[in-house]
């Protein structure tokens, strides 16, 4: 998963993806409890992307492009 995120991060700007995941989480969050695993999955992906995106090494690599 980490290598996929780093690869994507060098190709595209991940801000729209993070915003999209936020909107999915916001949309699903007030719904019934059986969707909690799905919401947690989106939160996990968002967290992983943010961790890699905010990593200085990756950020420096993006600046070079």
N, CA, C, O and CB atoms as a CASP TS submission, in Angstrom:
PFRMAT TS
TARGET T0000
AUTHOR 0000-0000-0000
METHOD Language model
MODEL 1
PARENT N/A
ATOM      1  N   UNK     1       0.832  -1.193   0.000  1.00  0.00           N
ATOM      2  CA  UNK     1       0.000   0.000   0.000  1.00  0.00           C
ATOM      3  C   UNK     1       0.876   1.256   0.000  1.00  0.00           C
ATOM      4  O   UNK     1       0.575   2.214  -0.711  1.00  0.00           O
ATOM      5  CB  UNK     1      -0.946  -0.001   1.218  1.00  0.00           C
ATOM      6  N   UNK     2       1.934   1.262   0.773  1.00  0.00           N
ATOM      7  CA  UNK     2       2.797   2.438   0.862  1.00  0.00           C
ATOM      8  C   UNK     2       3.414   2.780  -0.483  1.00  0.00           C
ATOM      9  O   UNK     2       3.446   3.944  -0.883  1.00  0.00           O
ATOM     10  CB  UNK     2       3.894   2.214   1.891  1.00  0.00           C
ATOM     11  N   UNK     3       3.902   1.766  -1.177  1.00  0.00           N
ATOM     12  CA  UNK     3       4.552   2.035  -2.462  1.00  0.00           C
ATOM     13  C   UNK     3       3.559   2.551  -3.491  1.00  0.00           C
ATOM     14  O   UNK     3       3.914   3.376  -4.333  1.00  0.00           O
ATOM     15  CB  UNK     3       5.233   0.776  -2.987  1.00  0.00           C
ATOM     16  N   UNK     4       2.325   2.078  -3.435  1.00  0.00           N
ATOM     17  CA  UNK     4       1.297   2.558  -4.353  1.00  0.00           C
ATOM     18  C   UNK     4       1.024   4.038  -4.101  1.00  0.00           C
ATOM     19  O   UNK     4       0.913   4.823  -5.043  1.00  0.00           O
ATOM     20  CB  UNK     4       0.000   1.733  -4.201  1.00  0.00           C
ATOM     21  N   UNK     5       0.916   4.411  -2.837  1.00  0.00           N
ATOM     22  CA  UNK     5       0.642   5.805  -2.490  1.00  0.00           C
ATOM     23  C   UNK     5       1.805   6.697  -2.896  1.00  0.00           C
ATOM     24  O   UNK     5       1.590   7.785  -3.431  1.00  0.00           O
ATOM     25  CB  UNK     5       0.369   5.944  -0.987  1.00  0.00           C
ATOM     26  N   UNK     6       3.018   6.257  -2.654  1.00  0.00           N
ATOM     27  CA  UNK     6       4.180   7.057  -3.042  1.00  0.00           C
ATOM     28  C   UNK     6       4.217   7.203  -4.557  1.00  0.00           C
ATOM     29  O   UNK     6       4.506   8.285  -5.069  1.00  0.00           O
ATOM     30  CB  UNK     6       5.493   6.414  -2.526  1.00  0.00           C
ATOM     31  N   UNK     7       3.929   6.126  -5.275  1.00  0.00           N
ATOM     32  CA  UNK     7       3.905   6.185  -6.732  1.00  0.00           C
ATOM     33  C   UNK     7       2.845   7.168  -7.224  1.00  0.00           C
ATOM     34  O   UNK     7       3.120   8.003  -8.086  1.00  0.00           O
ATOM     35  CB  UNK     7       3.648   4.794  -7.317  1.00  0.00           C
ATOM     36  N   UNK     8       1.638   7.068  -6.677  1.00  0.00           N
ATOM     37  CA  UNK     8       0.571   7.985  -7.069  1.00  0.00           C
ATOM     38  C   UNK     8       0.925   9.423  -6.724  1.00  0.00           C
ATOM     39  O   UNK     8       0.613  10.353  -7.468  1.00  0.00           O
ATOM     40  CB  UNK     8      -0.739   7.595  -6.396  1.00  0.00           C
ATOM     41  N   UNK     9       1.569   9.583  -5.602  1.00  0.00           N
ATOM     42  CA  UNK     9       1.914  10.913  -5.138  1.00  0.00           C
ATOM     43  C   UNK     9       2.907  11.602  -6.062  1.00  0.00           C
ATOM     44  O   UNK     9       2.909  12.829  -6.163  1.00  0.00           O
ATOM     45  CB  UNK     9       2.476  10.842  -3.743  1.00  0.00           C
ATOM     46  N   UNK    10       3.740  10.837  -6.730  1.00  0.00           N
ATOM     47  CA  UNK    10       4.696  11.445  -7.646  1.00  0.00           C
ATOM     48  C   UNK    10       4.049  11.791  -8.984  1.00  0.00           C
ATOM     49  O   UNK    10       4.575  12.615  -9.732  1.00  0.00           O
ATOM     50  CB  UNK    10       5.878  10.512  -7.866  1.00  0.00           C
ATOM     51  N   UNK    11       2.918  11.170  -9.287  1.00  0.00           N
ATOM     52  CA  UNK    11       2.265  11.385 -10.574  1.00  0.00           C
ATOM     53  C   UNK    11       1.193  12.478 -10.498  1.00  0.00           C
ATOM     54  O   UNK    11       1.114  13.349 -11.364  1.00  0.00           O
ATOM     55  CB  UNK    11       1.645  10.082 -11.065  1.00  0.00           C
ATOM     56  N   UNK    12       0.386  12.416  -9.462  1.00  0.00           N
ATOM     57  CA  UNK    12      -0.746  13.345  -9.367  1.00  0.00           C
ATOM     58  C   UNK    12      -0.741  14.037  -8.017  1.00  0.00           C
ATOM     59  O   UNK    12      -0.063  13.618  -7.080  1.00  0.00           O
ATOM     60  CB  UNK    12      -2.084  12.609  -9.585  1.00  0.00           C
ATOM     61  N   UNK    13      -1.506  15.091  -7.947  1.00  0.00           N
ATOM     62  CA  UNK    13      -1.710  15.775  -6.687  1.00  0.00           C
ATOM     63  C   UNK    13      -2.796  15.024  -5.921  1.00  0.00           C
ATOM     64  O   UNK    13      -3.895  14.832  -6.440  1.00  0.00           O
ATOM     65  CB  UNK    13      -2.094  17.275  -6.907  1.00  0.00           C
ATOM     66  N   UNK    14      -2.502  14.603  -4.704  1.00  0.00           N
ATOM     67  CA  UNK    14      -3.443  13.785  -3.952  1.00  0.00           C
ATOM     68  C   UNK    14      -4.473  14.600  -3.169  1.00  0.00           C
ATOM     69  O   UNK    14      -5.352  14.017  -2.534  1.00  0.00           O
ATOM     70  CB  UNK    14      -2.689  12.902  -3.011  1.00  0.00           C
ATOM     71  N   UNK    15      -4.389  15.909  -3.196  1.00  0.00           N
ATOM     72  CA  UNK    15      -5.381  16.717  -2.478  1.00  0.00           C
ATOM     73  C   UNK    15      -6.816  16.435  -2.906  1.00  0.00           C
ATOM     74  O   UNK    15      -7.681  16.283  -2.043  1.00  0.00           O
ATOM     75  CB  UNK    15      -5.085  18.176  -2.678  1.00  0.00           C
ATOM     76  N   UNK    16      -7.103  16.359  -4.201  1.00  0.00           N
ATOM     77  CA  UNK    16      -8.483  16.042  -4.595  1.00  0.00           C
ATOM     78  C   UNK    16      -8.955  14.682  -4.085  1.00  0.00           C
ATOM     79  O   UNK    16     -10.123  14.513  -3.732  1.00  0.00           O
ATOM     80  CB  UNK    16      -8.606  16.079  -6.102  1.00  0.00           C
ATOM     81  N   UNK    17      -8.040  13.717  -4.050  1.00  0.00           N
ATOM     82  CA  UNK    17      -8.408  12.386  -3.550  1.00  0.00           C
ATOM     83  C   UNK    17      -8.714  12.457  -2.066  1.00  0.00           C
ATOM     84  O   UNK    17      -9.683  11.854  -1.603  1.00  0.00           O
ATOM     85  CB  UNK    17      -7.280  11.362  -3.815  1.00  0.00           C
ATOM     86  N   UNK    18      -7.898  13.187  -1.313  1.00  0.00           N
ATOM     87  CA  UNK    18      -8.142  13.342   0.120  1.00  0.00           C
ATOM     88  C   UNK    18      -9.485  14.038   0.345  1.00  0.00           C
ATOM     89  O   UNK    18     -10.260  13.633   1.212  1.00  0.00           O
ATOM     90  CB  UNK    18      -6.993  14.144   0.791  1.00  0.00           C
ATOM     91  N   UNK    19      -9.755  15.069  -0.425  1.00  0.00           N
ATOM     92  CA  UNK    19     -11.039  15.776  -0.300  1.00  0.00           C
ATOM     93  C   UNK    19     -12.216  14.882  -0.659  1.00  0.00           C
ATOM     94  O   UNK    19     -13.267  14.941  -0.021  1.00  0.00           O
ATOM     95  CB  UNK    19     -11.048  17.015  -1.189  1.00  0.00           C
ATOM     96  N   UNK    20     -12.034  14.056  -1.682  1.00  0.00           N
ATOM     97  CA  UNK    20     -13.089  13.124  -2.075  1.00  0.00           C
ATOM     98  C   UNK    20     -13.362  12.115  -0.959  1.00  0.00           C
ATOM     99  O   UNK    20     -14.518  11.831  -0.644  1.00  0.00           O
ATOM    100  CB  UNK    20     -12.704  12.393  -3.375  1.00  0.00           C
ATOM    101  N   UNK    21     -12.307  11.578  -0.367  1.00  0.00           N
ATOM    102  CA  UNK    21     -12.491  10.635   0.741  1.00  0.00           C
ATOM    103  C   UNK    21     -13.178  11.312   1.921  1.00  0.00           C
ATOM    104  O   UNK    21     -14.013  10.703   2.590  1.00  0.00           O
ATOM    105  CB  UNK    21     -11.138  10.049   1.183  1.00  0.00           C
ATOM    106  N   UNK    22     -12.830  12.566   2.175  1.00  0.00           N
ATOM    107  CA  UNK    22     -13.517  13.323   3.228  1.00  0.00           C
ATOM    108  C   UNK    22     -15.009  13.432   2.949  1.00  0.00           C
ATOM    109  O   UNK    22     -15.831  13.254   3.849  1.00  0.00           O
ATOM    110  CB  UNK    22     -12.912  14.722   3.363  1.00  0.00           C
ATOM    111  N   UNK    23     -15.349  13.719   1.718  1.00  0.00           N
ATOM    112  CA  UNK    23     -16.770  13.861   1.389  1.00  0.00           C
ATOM    113  C   UNK    23     -17.505  12.535   1.535  1.00  0.00           C
ATOM    114  O   UNK    23     -18.648  12.511   1.992  1.00  0.00           O
ATOM    115  CB  UNK    23     -16.938  14.397  -0.037  1.00  0.00           C
ATOM    116  N   UNK    24     -16.863  11.427   1.154  1.00  0.00           N
ATOM    117  CA  UNK    24     -17.493  10.106   1.335  1.00  0.00           C
ATOM    118  C   UNK    24     -17.704   9.829   2.820  1.00  0.00           C
ATOM    119  O   UNK    24     -18.770   9.365   3.224  1.00  0.00           O
ATOM    120  CB  UNK    24     -16.623   8.983   0.696  1.00  0.00           C
ATOM    121  N   UNK    25     -16.687  10.114   3.628  1.00  0.00           N
ATOM    122  CA  UNK    25     -16.791   9.877   5.068  1.00  0.00           C
ATOM    123  C   UNK    25     -17.897  10.740   5.663  1.00  0.00           C
ATOM    124  O   UNK    25     -18.698  10.257   6.464  1.00  0.00           O
ATOM    125  CB  UNK    25     -15.446  10.167   5.770  1.00  0.00           C
ATOM    126  N   UNK    26     -17.947  12.003   5.281  1.00  0.00           N
ATOM    127  CA  UNK    26     -18.991  12.900   5.785  1.00  0.00           C
ATOM    128  C   UNK    26     -20.377  12.449   5.363  1.00  0.00           C
ATOM    129  O   UNK    26     -21.331  12.550   6.134  1.00  0.00           O
ATOM    130  CB  UNK    26     -18.746  14.318   5.301  1.00  0.00           C
ATOM    131  N   UNK    27     -20.488  11.958   4.152  1.00  0.00           N
ATOM    132  CA  UNK    27     -21.778  11.500   3.652  1.00  0.00           C
ATOM    133  C   UNK    27     -22.239  10.233   4.382  1.00  0.00           C
ATOM    134  O   UNK    27     -23.412  10.117   4.737  1.00  0.00           O
ATOM    135  CB  UNK    27     -21.698  11.242   2.143  1.00  0.00           C
ATOM    136  N   UNK    28     -21.331   9.296   4.606  1.00  0.00           N
ATOM    137  CA  UNK    28     -21.704   8.014   5.207  1.00  0.00           C
ATOM    138  C   UNK    28     -21.758   8.052   6.726  1.00  0.00           C
ATOM    139  O   UNK    28     -22.427   7.219   7.336  1.00  0.00           O
ATOM    140  CB  UNK    28     -20.740   6.954   4.775  1.00  0.00           C
ATOM    141  N   UNK    29     -21.084   8.979   7.334  1.00  0.00           N
ATOM    142  CA  UNK    29     -20.932   8.983   8.782  1.00  0.00           C
ATOM    143  C   UNK    29     -22.249   9.014   9.558  1.00  0.00           C
ATOM    144  O   UNK    29     -22.385   8.255  10.517  1.00  0.00           O
ATOM    145  CB  UNK    29     -20.111  10.149   9.179  1.00  0.00           C
ATOM    146  N   UNK    30     -23.223   9.847   9.196  1.00  0.00           N
ATOM    147  CA  UNK    30     -24.451   9.873  10.000  1.00  0.00           C
ATOM    148  C   UNK    30     -25.391   8.704   9.739  1.00  0.00           C
ATOM    149  O   UNK    30     -26.470   8.639  10.329  1.00  0.00           O
ATOM    150  CB  UNK    30     -25.184  11.146   9.748  1.00  0.00           C
ATOM    151  N   UNK    31     -25.003   7.784   8.871  1.00  0.00           N
ATOM    152  CA  UNK    31     -25.888   6.669   8.546  1.00  0.00           C
ATOM    153  C   UNK    31     -25.814   5.586   9.618  1.00  0.00           C
ATOM    154  O   UNK    31     -25.157   5.751  10.646  1.00  0.00           O
ATOM    155  CB  UNK    31     -25.529   6.081   7.174  1.00  0.00           C
ATOM    156  N   UNK    32     -26.482   4.507   9.362  1.00  0.00           N
ATOM    157  CA  UNK    32     -26.610   3.431  10.345  1.00  0.00           C
ATOM    158  C   UNK    32     -25.283   2.716  10.599  1.00  0.00           C
ATOM    159  O   UNK    32     -24.342   2.842   9.815  1.00  0.00           O
ATOM    160  CB  UNK    32     -27.649   2.427   9.879  1.00  0.00           C
ATOM    161  N   UNK    33     -25.216   1.984  11.674  1.00  0.00           N
ATOM    162  CA  UNK    33     -23.964   1.400  12.168  1.00  0.00           C
ATOM    163  C   UNK    33     -23.352   0.335  11.263  1.00  0.00           C
ATOM    164  O   UNK    33     -22.141   0.122  11.315  1.00  0.00           O
ATOM    165  CB  UNK    33     -24.199   0.807  13.507  1.00  0.00           C
ATOM    166  N   UNK    34     -24.132  -0.323  10.455  1.00  0.00           N
ATOM    167  CA  UNK    34     -23.550  -1.404   9.655  1.00  0.00           C
ATOM    168  C   UNK    34     -22.578  -0.877   8.601  1.00  0.00           C
ATOM    169  O   UNK    34     -21.836  -1.657   8.005  1.00  0.00           O
ATOM    170  CB  UNK    34     -24.655  -2.207   8.978  1.00  0.00           C
ATOM    171  N   UNK    35     -22.571   0.435   8.363  1.00  0.00           N
ATOM    172  CA  UNK    35     -21.616   1.005   7.421  1.00  0.00           C
ATOM    173  C   UNK    35     -20.295   1.405   8.076  1.00  0.00           C
ATOM    174  O   UNK    35     -19.399   1.900   7.394  1.00  0.00           O
ATOM    175  CB  UNK    35     -22.226   2.203   6.749  1.00  0.00           C
ATOM    176  N   UNK    36     -20.163   1.204   9.357  1.00  0.00           N
ATOM    177  CA  UNK    36     -18.936   1.578  10.062  1.00  0.00           C
ATOM    178  C   UNK    36     -17.672   0.959   9.467  1.00  0.00           C
ATOM    179  O   UNK    36     -16.671   1.662   9.334  1.00  0.00           O
ATOM    180  CB  UNK    36     -19.048   1.180  11.502  1.00  0.00           C
ATOM    181  N   UNK    37     -17.674  -0.321   9.103  1.00  0.00           N
ATOM    182  CA  UNK    37     -16.453  -0.868   8.482  1.00  0.00           C
ATOM    183  C   UNK    37     -16.067  -0.149   7.188  1.00  0.00           C
ATOM    184  O   UNK    37     -14.882   0.052   6.919  1.00  0.00           O
ATOM    185  CB  UNK    37     -16.642  -2.349   8.195  1.00  0.00           C
ATOM    186  N   UNK    38     -17.051   0.232   6.398  1.00  0.00           N
ATOM    187  CA  UNK    38     -16.769   0.945   5.152  1.00  0.00           C
ATOM    188  C   UNK    38     -16.202   2.324   5.463  1.00  0.00           C
ATOM    189  O   UNK    38     -15.230   2.753   4.842  1.00  0.00           O
ATOM    190  CB  UNK    38     -18.045   1.068   4.284  1.00  0.00           C
ATOM    191  N   UNK    39     -16.804   3.015   6.420  1.00  0.00           N
ATOM    192  CA  UNK    39     -16.329   4.341   6.812  1.00  0.00           C
ATOM    193  C   UNK    39     -14.908   4.249   7.355  1.00  0.00           C
ATOM    194  O   UNK    39     -14.055   5.075   7.031  1.00  0.00           O
ATOM    195  CB  UNK    39     -17.268   4.969   7.865  1.00  0.00           C
ATOM    196  N   UNK    40     -14.667   3.245   8.176  1.00  0.00           N
ATOM    197  CA  UNK    40     -13.320   3.067   8.727  1.00  0.00           C
ATOM    198  C   UNK    40     -12.303   2.759   7.637  1.00  0.00           C
ATOM    199  O   UNK    40     -11.154   3.193   7.723  1.00  0.00           O
ATOM    200  CB  UNK    40     -13.316   1.948   9.766  1.00  0.00           C
ATOM    201  N   UNK    41     -12.706   2.028   6.629  1.00  0.00           N
ATOM    202  CA  UNK    41     -11.821   1.739   5.512  1.00  0.00           C
ATOM    203  C   UNK    41     -11.432   3.033   4.782  1.00  0.00           C
ATOM    204  O   UNK    41     -10.258   3.251   4.482  1.00  0.00           O
ATOM    205  CB  UNK    41     -12.493   0.752   4.538  1.00  0.00           C
ATOM    206  N   UNK    42     -12.419   3.883   4.501  1.00  0.00           N
ATOM    207  CA  UNK    42     -12.127   5.156   3.843  1.00  0.00           C
ATOM    208  C   UNK    42     -11.251   6.044   4.726  1.00  0.00           C
ATOM    209  O   UNK    42     -10.364   6.740   4.231  1.00  0.00           O
ATOM    210  CB  UNK    42     -13.429   5.885   3.491  1.00  0.00           C
ATOM    211  N   UNK    43     -11.504   6.015   6.024  1.00  0.00           N
ATOM    212  CA  UNK    43     -10.661   6.794   6.944  1.00  0.00           C
ATOM    213  C   UNK    43      -9.227   6.284   6.937  1.00  0.00           C
ATOM    214  O   UNK    43      -8.277   7.066   6.977  1.00  0.00           O
ATOM    215  CB  UNK    43     -11.227   6.740   8.372  1.00  0.00           C
ATOM    216  N   UNK    44      -9.081   4.965   6.885  1.00  0.00           N
ATOM    217  CA  UNK    44      -7.753   4.371   6.847  1.00  0.00           C
ATOM    218  C   UNK    44      -7.005   4.789   5.577  1.00  0.00           C
ATOM    219  O   UNK    44      -5.840   5.180   5.638  1.00  0.00           O
ATOM    220  CB  UNK    44      -7.851   2.842   6.929  1.00  0.00           C
ATOM    221  N   UNK    45      -7.677   4.704   4.437  1.00  0.00           N
ATOM    222  CA  UNK    45      -7.042   5.096   3.177  1.00  0.00           C
ATOM    223  C   UNK    45      -6.663   6.570   3.230  1.00  0.00           C
ATOM    224  O   UNK    45      -5.559   6.949   2.840  1.00  0.00           O
ATOM    225  CB  UNK    45      -7.980   4.820   1.974  1.00  0.00           C
ATOM    226  N   UNK    46      -7.575   7.390   3.709  1.00  0.00           N
ATOM    227  CA  UNK    46      -7.297   8.825   3.795  1.00  0.00           C
ATOM    228  C   UNK    46      -6.096   9.086   4.701  1.00  0.00           C
ATOM    229  O   UNK    46      -5.226   9.895   4.380  1.00  0.00           O
ATOM    230  CB  UNK    46      -8.534   9.586   4.315  1.00  0.00           C
ATOM    231  N   UNK    47      -6.063   8.401   5.816  1.00  0.00           N
ATOM    232  CA  UNK    47      -4.952   8.567   6.756  1.00  0.00           C
ATOM    233  C   UNK    47      -3.623   8.152   6.122  1.00  0.00           C
ATOM    234  O   UNK    47      -2.614   8.843   6.264  1.00  0.00           O
ATOM    235  CB  UNK    47      -5.207   7.749   8.029  1.00  0.00           C
ATOM    236  N   UNK    48      -3.635   7.033   5.434  1.00  0.00           N
ATOM    237  CA  UNK    48      -2.417   6.555   4.784  1.00  0.00           C
ATOM    238  C   UNK    48      -1.937   7.538   3.717  1.00  0.00           C
ATOM    239  O   UNK    48      -0.744   7.821   3.608  1.00  0.00           O
ATOM    240  CB  UNK    48      -2.653   5.176   4.161  1.00  0.00           C
ATOM    241  N   UNK    49      -2.869   8.044   2.947  1.00  0.00           N
ATOM    242  CA  UNK    49      -2.494   9.015   1.911  1.00  0.00           C
ATOM    243  C   UNK    49      -1.937  10.271   2.553  1.00  0.00           C
ATOM    244  O   UNK    49      -0.921  10.802   2.103  1.00  0.00           O
ATOM    245  CB  UNK    49      -3.704   9.364   1.018  1.00  0.00           C
ATOM    246  N   UNK    50      -2.586  10.744   3.589  1.00  0.00           N
ATOM    247  CA  UNK    50      -2.107  11.964   4.248  1.00  0.00           C
ATOM    248  C   UNK    50      -0.730  11.757   4.859  1.00  0.00           C
ATOM    249  O   UNK    50       0.118  12.647   4.785  1.00  0.00           O
ATOM    250  CB  UNK    50      -3.094  12.411   5.329  1.00  0.00           C
ATOM    251  N   UNK    51      -0.496  10.606   5.456  1.00  0.00           N
ATOM    252  CA  UNK    51       0.809  10.347   6.051  1.00  0.00           C
ATOM    253  C   UNK    51       1.902  10.377   4.992  1.00  0.00           C
ATOM    254  O   UNK    51       2.964  10.960   5.209  1.00  0.00           O
ATOM    255  CB  UNK    51       0.810   8.998   6.773  1.00  0.00           C
ATOM    256  N   UNK    52       1.651   9.762   3.869  1.00  0.00           N
ATOM    257  CA  UNK    52       2.647   9.742   2.796  1.00  0.00           C
ATOM    258  C   UNK    52       2.747  11.099   2.117  1.00  0.00           C
ATOM    259  O   UNK    52       3.833  11.540   1.739  1.00  0.00           O
ATOM    260  CB  UNK    52       2.301   8.666   1.766  1.00  0.00           C
ATOM    261  N   UNK    53       1.610  11.749   1.968  1.00  0.00           N
ATOM    262  CA  UNK    53       1.585  13.034   1.282  1.00  0.00           C
ATOM    263  C   UNK    53       2.314  14.102   2.083  1.00  0.00           C
ATOM    264  O   UNK    53       2.975  14.972   1.517  1.00  0.00           O
ATOM    265  CB  UNK    53       0.149  13.466   1.020  1.00  0.00           C
ATOM    266  N   UNK    54       2.191  14.030   3.384  1.00  0.00           N
ATOM    267  CA  UNK    54       2.822  15.026   4.244  1.00  0.00           C
ATOM    268  C   UNK    54       4.266  14.679   4.578  1.00  0.00           C
ATOM    269  O   UNK    54       4.964  15.460   5.223  1.00  0.00           O
ATOM    270  CB  UNK    54       2.033  15.179   5.517  1.00  0.00           C
ATOM    271  N   UNK    55       4.706  13.525   4.145  1.00  0.00           N
ATOM    272  CA  UNK    55       6.084  13.110   4.364  1.00  0.00           C
ATOM    273  C   UNK    55       7.006  14.030   3.570  1.00  0.00           C
ATOM    274  O   UNK    55       6.794  14.242   2.376  1.00  0.00           O
ATOM    275  CB  UNK    55       6.292  11.622   3.955  1.00  0.00           C
ATOM    276  N   UNK    56       8.016  14.571   4.217  1.00  0.00           N
ATOM    277  CA  UNK    56       8.899  15.551   3.580  1.00  0.00           C
ATOM    278  C   UNK    56       9.607  14.992   2.353  1.00  0.00           C
ATOM    279  O   UNK    56       9.764  15.696   1.356  1.00  0.00           O
ATOM    280  CB  UNK    56       9.926  16.042   4.574  1.00  0.00           C
ATOM    281  N   UNK    57      10.033  13.745   2.414  1.00  0.00           N
ATOM    282  CA  UNK    57      10.742  13.155   1.276  1.00  0.00           C
ATOM    283  C   UNK    57       9.853  13.138   0.036  1.00  0.00           C
ATOM    284  O   UNK    57      10.285  13.504  -1.058  1.00  0.00           O
ATOM    285  CB  UNK    57      11.212  11.728   1.612  1.00  0.00           C
ATOM    286  N   UNK    58       8.633  12.715   0.218  1.00  0.00           N
ATOM    287  CA  UNK    58       7.708  12.645  -0.908  1.00  0.00           C
ATOM    288  C   UNK    58       7.395  14.053  -1.394  1.00  0.00           C
ATOM    289  O   UNK    58       7.338  14.300  -2.599  1.00  0.00           O
ATOM    290  CB  UNK    58       6.408  11.902  -0.514  1.00  0.00           C
ATOM    291  N   UNK    59       7.195  14.962  -0.470  1.00  0.00           N
ATOM    292  CA  UNK    59       6.870  16.328  -0.843  1.00  0.00           C
ATOM    293  C   UNK    59       8.011  16.952  -1.636  1.00  0.00           C
ATOM    294  O   UNK    59       7.772  17.667  -2.609  1.00  0.00           O
ATOM    295  CB  UNK    59       6.563  17.165   0.401  1.00  0.00           C
ATOM    296  N   UNK    60       9.226  16.692  -1.235  1.00  0.00           N
ATOM    297  CA  UNK    60      10.386  17.207  -1.965  1.00  0.00           C
ATOM    298  C   UNK    60      10.458  16.595  -3.364  1.00  0.00           C
ATOM    299  O   UNK    60      10.814  17.276  -4.325  1.00  0.00           O
ATOM    300  CB  UNK    60      11.688  16.915  -1.189  1.00  0.00           C
ATOM    301  N   UNK    61      10.124  15.326  -3.474  1.00  0.00           N
ATOM    302  CA  UNK    61      10.140  14.659  -4.766  1.00  0.00           C
ATOM    303  C   UNK    61       9.108  15.287  -5.712  1.00  0.00           C
ATOM    304  O   UNK    61       9.355  15.430  -6.910  1.00  0.00           O
ATOM    305  CB  UNK    61       9.867  13.155  -4.594  1.00  0.00           C
ATOM    306  N   UNK    62       7.959  15.654  -5.161  1.00  0.00           N
ATOM    307  CA  UNK    62       6.917  16.272  -5.974  1.00  0.00           C
ATOM    308  C   UNK    62       7.387  17.643  -6.461  1.00  0.00           C
ATOM    309  O   UNK    62       7.142  18.015  -7.609  1.00  0.00           O
ATOM    310  CB  UNK    62       5.597  16.401  -5.172  1.00  0.00           C
ATOM    311  N   UNK    63       8.049  18.376  -5.606  1.00  0.00           N
ATOM    312  CA  UNK    63       8.522  19.713  -5.975  1.00  0.00           C
ATOM    313  C   UNK    63       9.479  19.658  -7.159  1.00  0.00           C
ATOM    314  O   UNK    63       9.534  20.591  -7.960  1.00  0.00           O
ATOM    315  CB  UNK    63       9.208  20.382  -4.784  1.00  0.00           C
ATOM    316  N   UNK    64      10.228  18.576  -7.270  1.00  0.00           N
ATOM    317  CA  UNK    64      11.211  18.450  -8.341  1.00  0.00           C
ATOM    318  C   UNK    64      10.564  18.315  -9.710  1.00  0.00           C
ATOM    319  O   UNK    64      11.176  18.661 -10.721  1.00  0.00           O
ATOM    320  CB  UNK    64      12.102  17.264  -8.084  1.00  0.00           C
ATOM    321  N   UNK    65       9.333  17.816  -9.754  1.00  0.00           N
ATOM    322  CA  UNK    65       8.666  17.590 -11.047  1.00  0.00           C
ATOM    323  C   UNK    65       8.205  18.875 -11.668  1.00  0.00           C
ATOM    324  O   UNK    65       7.627  18.863 -12.755  1.00  0.00           O
ATOM    325  CB  UNK    65       7.485  16.661 -10.885  1.00  0.00           C
TER
END
